[in-house]
Amino acid sequence: MKTRFLKFLLIGAAFCLVNACTKDEARDTFVGSTAPALTASVSSTIPLAYATADQEAVKLSWTNPNYQFASGVSSQDVSYLIEIDTTGANFTNPSRQTVSLSKDLSVSFTQAQLNDYLLNQLQLKAGIAHNLDIRVTASLAAAATKVVSNVLKFTVTPYAIPPKVAVPSSGDLFLVGSATAGGWNNPVPVPSQKFTKISATLYEITVPLTGGQEYLFLPVNGDWSHKYAVKDKTLAGLADGGDFGYDKNDNFPGPATSGTYKISVDFQRGKFTVTKQ
């Protein structure tokens, strides 16, 4: 009797376990959702001006996507991705601006924030009207739950702002360091280690560099009192480019392999790029 009773007990426990698992599985089944409806505080033109930089440019709001599971409306946190791109790019532009949010159903951008996105991320020219597309994507953990809103279209004219990094008052820029033919000797050899001034905020040089070494930018040849450098040379990928500043702590890390490279220094954006030729 005891043996038979134990068998019935085990069978009953197994049935309950399977039934519970089936219910859990049903409870977690994704049923559907509704694409968020995106609206804005302005209709077609977003105002931008340096004099009103701290004021709101636009406020975006969207409806809850109401994720539905077999158990009902999801109580999980929803993530939102705001995308800002030029019209016609269809949000495929690798330089499009993205802003990630959790839970919130609205976001507000100041004129300074939006202007910075346009100039430094989308790299649009100041003083010229541009057409923008904005949308929001909602998602849970699973990619299959992504839903995309309608697209809002705007016209916006970014304004010029002071460069992120002060341009050389000398109007010149020189390359020095162990990665160069001149080493750390200062003054450096010219014209081979003097940058070409492309515009008021852009300098470029194409020069042989020794792999695994370092360098700096100097505004005055023969003078160590001021320099352009990076905050932390150990950042991954910095040998290919990144942020730089005036009188920072660390040398620029040079490329890993020797060769001829083009160095572009963009003071407006505060970024440099290194490209092998």
Summary of the structure (lengths in Angstrom):
residues: 277
radius of gyration: 28.1
end to end distance: 86.7
largest distance: 101.9
contacts: 797
relative contact order: 0.12
helix: 17%
strand: 36%
